[in-house]
């Protein structure tokens, strides 16, 4: 599996180009970034107080697999309080957004843990074990909206 690589610069993602050609991401960084940083559509009950848009990706209106949706519900947690409940939900929502990697046989296990750093930013740590035994690690500083390969 290969994806076109995304480059994070100036607080936004863009397609990565090198020498007038698209760069290929040989790992899972692009897939993980899209899965986590795309806002998943939520139900009325899941809609955070003060929000009117349920968000979501327009392509989810016509999924190949019924009820298949891309993205995560992490957006519903912010801005929010720095609590252990927020950390737990961030772990659950991250696992939920990456579950397709296991369903599609790309990963055999996904481990997620969250913590607050010294700046009180939520940091989500992800470890993805592939069927070939190779582990990929990523760290997301949610407040910076940035993913780093571990």
Secondary structure, DSSP 8 states (H G I E B T S, - for coil): --EE-EEEETTEEEE-EETTEE-EE-SSHHHHHHHHHSB----TTTS-TT-------GGGGG-SSTT---SBSGGGG-S----HHHHHHHHHHHHHHHHHHHHTTS-SEEEEEEEE-TTS-EEEEEEEE-TTS-EEEEEEEGGGTEEEE-
